[in-house]
């Protein structure tokens, strides 16, 4: 039982970390992609 809880928690932590990293990556892409378009570049 304890092992199952540990594995379940571990998966949730990894999923949360993946989502957080994906959001950061998307933010970086938008930051570098949008300004040139707005400036007409």
C-alpha positions in Angstrom: 0.0 0.0 0.0 2.8 2.4 1.0 4.6 1.6 -2.3 1.5 2.3 -4.3 1.0 5.7 -2.6 4.7 6.5 -3.2 4.5 5.6 -6.9 1.3 7.6 -7.4 2.7 10.6 -5.6 5.9 10.3 -7.7 3.9 10.2 -11.0 1.9 13.3 -9.9 5.1 15.2 -9.1 6.7 14.3 -12.4 3.5 15.3 -14.3 3.4 18.6 -12.4 7.1 19.2 -13.2 6.5 18.4 -16.9 3.5 20.8 -17.1 5.5 23.5 -15.4 8.4 23.0 -17.8 6.1 23.0 -20.8 4.5 26.3 -19.7 8.0 27.9 -19.3 9.0 26.6 -22.7 5.9 28.0 -24.3 6.4 31.3 -22.6 10.0 31.5 -23.9 8.8 30.7 -27.4 6.1 33.3 -27.3 8.5 35.9 -25.9 11.0 35.3 -28.7 8.3 34.9 -31.5 5.8 37.6 -30.9 7.9 40.8 -30.7 9.4 40.5 -34.2 5.9 40.1 -35.6 4.7 43.1 -33.8 7.7 45.2 -34.9 7.1 44.1 -38.5 10.3 42.0 -38.6 
